[in-house]
């Protein structure tokens, strides 16, 4: 889902699926078609470029029909940057507002003492 959303393949790029220990079985299915012995998952194919032919993605990955050279890391970092910044800002603002509210309540419950000069 992430790869189709960001038009990417793997975290760094498609070679992530070729690495030792990769959890990819080199089989995938898409649109009711099974694709055995493919180098990268079908979601690495560009939208509209998936077909059953030997020269089509995911049977053959090229720069024109797939995103196998483009990793998802930049897209993920870019899309998460704003929400993370908002959460960080909120975590700073909430304690300040809470402290201000506490100070205001203290002033209401303890009226100021006026000195009387005799």
HELIX and SHEET records of a PDB file:
HELIX    1   1 UNK A    2  UNK A    6  1                                   5    
HELIX    2   2 UNK A   14  UNK A   17  5                                   4    
HELIX    3   3 UNK A   42  UNK A   44  5                                   3    
HELIX    4   4 UNK A   73  UNK A  109  1                                  37    
SHEET    1   A 2 UNK A  27  UNK A  30  0                                        
SHEET    2   A 2 UNK A  33  UNK A  36 -1                                        
END                                                                             
